[in-house]
Every structure is written in structure tokens, then in C-alpha cells.
Amino acid sequence: MTNVVVKETPSFLNLSDFSLDDYESVSLEFALKVLELGSFEAKWAMAKILIKRGDEVIQPLKQIILDEKANIEYRWYGLKILSEIKNPEIILIVSELLTTTQEEDLLQLASQTLAHQGKQSVTFLSQLLANPSSRLLATKALAQIPSIDVIKPLLSIVNDQDSTIRAIAIAVLRNFDTPQITSVMINALKDYASSVRKEALIGLALKLKSDEDIELIKLISPLLYDVNLSVAQQTAISLSRCSHPFAIASLIKVLCYINTPETLRFTIIRSLAWIATSQSLQCLEQYLYISDLAPSLEIITVLGRVTKPTLKNETVTILSKFYQSESPQLQYPEILQALCYSLKQLNAIAAINILKIIETNHNSQVRFHAKSALQELMV
């Protein structure tokens, strides 16, 4: 077996003459240097060599992987090697990495590494949950493991004192469907932390059906009034997954409420459009006549995105009636431009005469949009 002695590093950039059988003669320092500076082929060859070293490489690779100043590719190769070695210490290293990096490639490989450790990984991390100092780290690591084995340990922390831990647990558990998890999600709607309530809403939205689960809809709807705006918006988005009349009525009630923040109004308008039923479109039509400029503009815009063939004619009628109503909103060029564009998107042949009238408007931008719509519809 040939001894390998290296004093300088440039010559190892190509390992074409190097045999994998010689791995025992390579110093760890040399191998890590190749991993850092070698060619693509050299790195892959040396990675295979380092994997064979087993536990010996864990500590030096840990320093590389957790070094935020090190080259990302260097760290990735180090993690790739560890992903092929089974040892509980690797689970700790990966868990720590998950809390210190935002590099997508590293996070993806870290998740794969935890999964490769198998049930041992879940067992080890579950034990760490018992220690308050390591509970957050373990929770984040468990969240990266795509296995039903994580359900039990995560259920044990859904009432943890740390809201971050509760939110992570809920976010992961929503990917599984059991009555116990549904019950946990429902209870989490009352959590004092907005992040937890929001994660629970996202999870429960996945369980909503169009004309079923009225009890679940009734549990979700009150959060439209949540003190946290992002939770209220998520509630509107969640309700948009069903077309139950109660959900639509809840949305329109908050839309018309005088103190509703404008950003929430926009979310509700989009949600009613996503529901895409005759009832939800009629609600948008009613609000169109009483709303301010910005919400009116949003309604006209979302109506132009209706794609259900059975609703397109109704939507064209709504927009046509609005134009003929002589609403004060029609004095704004932005409204007329949006109207032209939406009619074009809806392929509104029945509204050609309206577009011809708009084409005579004094505003050049309005005329341009009307002409563009007419050219599209009269082909």
C-alpha cells in the first residue's frame, strides 16, 4: 500500500491516480483539505474515503458543518458524509445546524440526514424533549423528520410553556390526520399566542369540506375578529376552502364592518372570489356599490379572474350592471381601466357596447384599455 505524504495542497486537486483502497494511508488533515479545495471528482472520492472512517470523522466534520464562516459547499460535503454514518451524536449536530443556518441546501440535507438515522433519531430527540434547555432544539429537529413516529413526541409538547415550541408542534402535526390531532388543533384556536392560533387555522383549513363540517366552520369563523391581523387574514383564507353559506355570511359580515382594517378587507374580497359560488359573487356585487375606491378596485380585479364557465356570464352581468349604475366610483380612471381589463379576461362579448362607450372616455389610459379589450373580443 502506497504511503501518501502531503506538505503542500495544490497537487491533490486531481485524484485520478488515487485508489480508494489507499484510504487508510491518507491523513485526516489531508482528506479534509481535499474536501475543501479539491476538484469535484476529488471531493466525491475523498467523501467516500471519509465515510469509511466512521466515528473518527464526526468531531472534525462537526466543526466544519457548524462554521457559519466556512464555504457552503465545504459544509455541505461535510454534512453529506455524516448523513451516511449512524451515530446519535450526528443527530445533535444536525439539530444544532437547524437552529443556526438558513441555507436551503444545508437544511434540505439536514432533514434527509435525520430521516436516515431512522427511528433512532426520533427516540433520541424525544428524550431531549424532557430537558427544557434542549426542548426547542429537539422540537425543530423532529419537525424535519417526515415520519408518523414524530406524532407521539410532538403531541406531548402541544401545551408547552414556550409558544414557539407549541407553534412548531402544531405546524408539523397538521400534516397528519387523526381525531386526536384535530382536537389539538381546535384547542389551539384559543391559544394566547397568535402564532399558535395561525398554525392551527392552517391545519383545520385542510380538513374543511365544501358542504360539510359546519361545526368546524363555526369554530373557525369567530377568529375573523382576532386582535392579531395575520390570524384574522388566515381565518378568511381558511374559510375560502369551503362554500358553506355560513362561511360566506361570516366573511361578508366582517367585510362590511366599519372598523375592519383595509388589508383584511382585501383578503376577504379575495376569499369570496376563491369560493366562487353565485352567493359569494353576489356578496361582492353588493359591497361593490358601498365600498371605497381601493376595495372597489380589488373587487373588479378579482371578478375578472373567475374561471368557472357556469359563473362567467353572471360575473359579466355584475360588472355590466355596475357600469350602467352610474356609480360615483366610475369617475376614477383606475376603476374604468380595471373594468375593461376584467371584461377582456372574461371574454365578455356581451359587454362590447359598454367597451365602445368607454373607448370615448377623455382619459387616454382608459381609452387604451378599452381599445385593447375590444381588439381581443372582436377577433
C-alpha positions in Angstrom: 0.0 0.0 0.0 1.4 3.4 -1.0 2.0 6.0 1.7 0.7 9.4 0.9 2.7 12.3 2.3 1.5 15.9 1.6 3.2 19.1 2.5 1.5 21.4 0.1 -2.0 21.2 -1.2 -2.1 22.2 -5.0 -1.3 18.7 -6.2 -4.3 16.9 -4.8 -6.8 18.8 -6.9 -6.9 15.7 -9.2 -7.1 12.2 -7.7 -7.1 10.3 -11.0 -4.3 8.1 -9.8 -5.6 7.7 -6.3 -7.2 4.3 -5.3 -10.0 4.1 -2.8 -8.2 1.1 -1.3 -5.5 3.5 -0.1 -7.9 5.3 2.3 -6.1 4.1 5.4 -2.9 5.8 4.4 -4.5 9.2 4.0 -4.2 11.6 6.9 -7.5 13.1 8.2 -6.0 16.6 7.7 -5.2 15.8 4.1 -8.6 14.4 3.5 -10.4 17.4 4.9 -8.1 19.7 2.8 -9.2 17.9 -0.3 -12.8 18.2 0.7 -12.3 22.0 1.0 -10.1 22.7 -2.0 -10.2 19.7 -4.3 -11.9 19.3 -7.7 -15.4 18.0 -7.9 -14.1 14.4 -8.6 -11.6 14.7 -5.8 -14.2 15.8 -3.3 -16.5 12.9 -4.2 -13.7 10.4 -4.0 -12.5 11.7 -0.6 -16.1 11.8 0.7 -16.3 8.1 0.1 -13.0 7.6 1.9 -14.1 9.7 4.9 -17.4 7.8 5.2 -15.3 4.6 5.8 -13.6 6.3 8.7 -16.9 6.3 10.6 -17.0 7.9 14.1 -13.4 9.2 13.7 -14.6 12.0 11.4 -17.6 13.2 13.4 -15.9 15.8 15.5 -13.8 17.4 12.8 -16.7 17.5 10.4 -18.9 19.0 13.2 -16.6 22.0 13.3 -16.8 22.4 9.6 -20.6 22.0 9.4 -21.4 24.4 12.2 -18.9 27.1 11.0 -21.0 29.9 9.6 -18.0 31.5 8.0 -17.0 28.3 6.1 -17.8 27.8 2.4 -21.3 26.4 1.9 -20.1 23.7 -0.4 -17.5 22.6 2.1 -20.1 22.4 4.8 -22.4 20.6 2.5 -19.9 17.9 1.7 -19.1 17.5 5.5 -22.8 17.0 6.2 -23.2 14.6 3.3 -20.5 12.4 4.8 -22.2 12.5 8.2 -25.5 11.6 6.6 -24.1 8.2 5.7 -22.9 7.5 9.3 -25.2 6.3 12.0 -24.4 7.7 15.4 -26.7 9.6 18.0 -24.1 12.4 18.1 -24.9 13.2 14.5 -28.5 13.9 15.5 -27.3 16.5 17.9 -25.0 18.1 15.3 -27.8 18.3 12.7 -30.2 19.6 15.4 -27.8 22.4 16.2 -27.3 23.2 12.5 -31.1 23.6 12.0 -31.1 26.4 14.6 -28.1 28.3 13.1 -28.4 28.3 9.3 -30.9 29.4 6.7 -29.1 27.9 3.8 -31.7 25.9 1.8 -29.2 23.3 0.6 -28.0 22.6 4.1 -31.5 22.5 5.6 -32.6 20.0 2.9 -29.7 17.7 3.5 -30.1 18.1 7.3 -33.6 16.8 7.0 -32.5 13.9 4.9 -29.8 13.1 7.5 -32.2 13.0 10.3 -34.5 10.8 8.3 -31.6 8.5 7.5 -30.9 8.0 11.2 -34.4 6.4 11.3 -36.4 5.6 14.4 -33.2 6.1 16.5 -33.4 9.7 15.6 -37.0 10.1 16.9 -36.2 8.2 20.0 -33.1 10.2 20.8 -34.8 13.6 20.1 -37.9 12.5 22.2 -35.6 12.0 25.1 -34.2 15.5 24.7 -37.7 16.9 25.0 -37.6 16.1 28.7 -34.9 18.7 29.2 -36.1 22.4 29.0 -32.7 23.5 27.8 -32.8 21.2 24.7 -36.5 21.1 24.1 -36.6 23.8 21.4 -33.7 22.3 19.6 -35.2 18.8 19.7 -38.6 20.1 18.5 -37.1 21.8 15.5 -35.2 18.7 14.6 -38.3 16.5 15.0 -40.1 18.9 12.6 -37.7 17.9 9.9 -38.4 14.2 10.1 -41.2 13.0 7.6 -42.4 10.1 9.7 -45.5 9.2 11.7 -43.1 8.4 14.5 -42.9 12.1 15.4 -46.7 12.3 16.2 -46.4 11.0 19.8 -43.5 13.2 20.9 -45.0 16.3 19.3 -48.3 15.7 21.0 -46.5 15.7 24.3 -45.4 19.3 23.8 -48.5 21.0 22.3 -49.2 22.6 25.7 -45.6 23.6 26.4 -44.9 26.9 28.1 -42.9 28.1 25.1 -45.2 29.4 22.3 -42.5 28.8 19.7 -42.5 25.1 20.6 -46.3 24.9 20.6 -46.4 26.6 17.1 -43.8 24.2 15.6 -45.6 21.2 17.0 -48.9 22.3 15.6 -47.4 23.1 12.2 -46.0 19.6 11.9 -49.0 17.7 13.4 -51.3 19.3 10.9 -49.7 17.1 8.2 -51.3 14.0 9.9 -55.0 13.2 10.1 -56.2 11.7 13.3 -59.2 12.7 15.6 -56.7 13.4 18.4 -54.7 15.9 16.2 -58.0 17.6 15.1 -58.9 18.0 18.8 -55.5 19.5 19.5 -55.9 22.0 16.6 -59.3 23.1 17.8 -58.0 23.7 21.3 -55.1 25.7 19.8 -57.6 28.1 18.4 -57.9 29.5 21.9 -54.1 29.7 22.5 -52.9 33.1 23.7 -50.1 33.1 21.2 -51.1 34.4 17.7 -48.5 32.2 16.0 -50.1 29.1 17.5 -53.6 30.1 16.5 -52.5 30.8 13.0 -50.8 27.4 12.6 -54.0 25.7 14.0 -56.1 27.6 11.4 -53.9 26.4 8.6 -54.2 22.9 9.8 -58.0 23.0 10.2 -58.5 24.5 6.8 -57.0 21.3 5.3 -59.9 19.4 6.9 -62.7 21.7 5.6 -65.1 20.3 3.0 -67.4 22.4 0.8 -70.8 21.5 2.4 -69.7 19.6 5.5 -68.1 20.3 8.8 -70.5 23.2 9.8 -69.4 22.8 13.4 -65.7 23.3 12.4 -66.7 26.3 10.3 -68.5 27.8 13.3 -65.4 27.3 15.4 -63.1 29.0 12.9 -65.3 31.9 11.9 -65.0 34.0 15.2 -61.3 34.3 14.5 -62.2 36.8 11.7 -62.3 39.2 14.7 -59.0 38.2 16.1 -56.9 41.0 17.6 -54.0 39.8 15.5 -54.4 40.9 11.9 -52.5 37.9 10.4 -54.7 35.5 12.3 -57.8 37.2 11.0 -56.5 37.1 7.5 -55.6 33.4 7.8 -59.2 32.8 9.0 -60.5 34.4 5.8 -58.2 32.3 3.7 -59.2 29.1 5.6 -62.9 29.8 5.1 -62.3 30.3 1.4 -61.7 26.5 1.2 -65.4 25.8 1.7 -68.6 27.2 0.1 -70.9 26.8 3.0 -73.4 29.7 3.3 -72.4 30.2 6.9 -68.8 30.8 5.9 -69.8 33.2 3.2 -72.2 35.1 5.6 -69.4 35.3 8.2 -67.0 36.8 5.6 -69.4 39.4 4.2 -70.3 40.5 7.7 -66.7 41.3 8.6 -66.2 42.9 5.1 -69.0 45.3 5.8 -67.9 46.1 9.4 -66.9 49.7 9.6 -63.7 49.1 11.6 -62.3 46.3 9.6 -58.7 47.0 8.5 -58.3 47.5 4.8 -55.7 44.7 4.4 -58.3 42.3 6.0 -60.9 43.6 3.6 -58.7 42.8 0.7 -58.1 39.3 2.0 -61.9 38.7 2.5 -62.6 40.0 -1.0 -60.1 37.5 -2.5 -61.5 34.8 -0.3 -65.1 35.3 -1.5 -63.8 35.3 -5.1 -61.9 32.0 -4.4 -65.1 30.4 -3.1 -66.6 31.2 -6.5 -70.3 30.5 -6.0 -73.2 32.5 -7.0 -73.8 33.6 -3.4 -70.2 34.7 -2.9 -70.2 36.7 -6.1 -73.5 38.4 -5.1 -71.9 39.4 -1.8 -69.0 41.0 -3.8 -71.6 42.8 -6.0 -73.4 44.2 -3.0 -70.2 45.5 -1.4 -69.0 47.0 -4.7 -71.7 49.7 -4.5 -70.9 50.8 -1.0 -67.2 50.4 -0.8 -64.4 53.0 -1.1 -62.1 53.2 -4.2 -59.4 50.7 -3.2 -61.8 47.8 -2.2 -64.0 48.5 -5.3 -60.9 48.3 -7.5 -60.0 45.0 -5.8 -63.4 43.5 -6.4 -63.5 44.4 -10.1 -60.0 42.9 -10.4 -60.8 39.6 -8.7 -64.1 39.2 -10.6 -62.1 39.3 -13.8 -60.3 36.1 -12.6 -63.4 34.0 -12.3 -62.8 30.9 -14.3 -65.8 28.7 -13.7 -67.7 28.6 -17.0 -71.1 28.5 -15.1 -70.3 31.7 -13.3 -68.7 33.8 -16.1 -72.0 35.1 -17.5 -73.1 36.1 -14.1 -69.8 37.9 -13.4 -70.1 39.8 -16.7 -73.7 40.8 -15.7 -72.4 42.1 -12.4 -69.7 44.2 -14.0 -72.1 45.5 -16.7 -74.7 46.5 -14.2 -72.1 48.3 -12.2 -71.1 50.4 -15.2 -74.7 51.2 -16.0 -75.4 52.2 -12.4 -73.5 55.5 -12.8 -71.8 54.9 -9.5 -69.6 57.7 -8.3 -66.7 55.2 -8.4 -66.8 55.3 -12.2 -65.3 58.8 -12.3 -62.0 57.2 -11.3 -59.8 56.2 -14.3 -58.4 53.3 -12.3 -61.9 51.8 -12.0 -62.7 52.0 -15.7 -59.3 50.6 -16.6 -59.8 47.6 -14.3 -63.3 47.2 -15.7 -62.0 47.0 -19.2 -59.3 44.5 -18.3 -61.7 42.2 -16.3 -64.2 42.2 -19.2 -61.4 41.2 -21.5 -60.3 38.4 -19.2 -63.9 37.1 -19.0 -64.2 37.2 -22.8 -67.3 39.3 -22.3 -68.7 39.5 -25.8 -72.0 40.7 -24.3 -70.2 43.8 -23.0 -68.8 45.1 -26.3 -71.2 48.0 -26.4 -70.1 49.1 -22.9 -66.4 48.9 -24.0 -67.2 51.0 -27.1 -68.7 53.7 -24.9 -65.7 53.6 -22.5 -63.4 53.9 -25.6 -64.7 57.5 -26.0 -63.6 58.5 -22.5 -61.5 61.7 -22.1 -58.7 59.8 -20.3 -56.1 58.4 -22.7 -55.2 55.4 -20.5 -58.9 54.5 -20.1 -59.3 54.6 -24.0 -56.2 52.4 -24.4 -57.6 49.7 -22.1 -61.0 49.8 -23.7 -59.4 49.6 -27.2 -57.2 46.7 -26.1 -60.3 44.8 -24.7 -62.3 45.4 -27.9 -59.4 44.2 -30.1 -59.3 41.0 -28.0 -63.1 40.4 -28.1 -63.8 41.3 -31.7 -61.2 39.0 -33.3 
